[in-house]
Amino acid sequence: MAALKRTVDLSSEEIQQAWQDVRSDAAETNWVLLTYGDNGEIILCGKGSGGLNEMRKKLKDNQIYVG
């Protein structure tokens, strides 16, 4: 059986900027949350500086996230 291969596109400006912010010592951003959009593409769901409690407010039971 052949393995299913799928590429993941994280190249959107919005995702790239959020990733740079969360990795930067100069930015206050300390979390980034990604999810699937309507067309199956990965989109930025949110970012912030309020830690885990702030990020958890974005979560919905019926979604898959990467954060």
Secondary structure, 3 states (H helix, E strand, C coil): CCCCCCCCCCCCHHHHHHHHHHHCCCCCCCEEEEEECCCCCEEEEEEECCHHHHHHCCCCCCCCEEC
